[in-house]
């Protein structure tokens, strides 16, 4: 299902935006942003699995070092 949604977003991103809003400026900014977000989702999955595997044997500090960059760099708070 996830792969199908990524394929759809990359094949028809403008049409998806037009369903919600037809503003050309929004589409121009939104399409690249959505494509980048969908590309990065695979890395988030890897990060979640790595964090869980490191927490199990008691390596919580290493797990924290994997989790913090995602929260700080990849998911900045809205302005």
C-alpha angles and dihedrals in degrees: 000000000000093000090049092053091050091051091050093048091052095044101047111013096143093053091050090054092046090059088065104027133358097205109133093210092054091049092048092054098033102052096062091042093053092046092052091047092052092048092052094051092081090059091051090057091052090048093052092051092046091050092051092048092051095047093055099065092042100265095133095148092058089045090053091051089057094046101045099062090055092053095043105036107021101036105038117178116262117265 
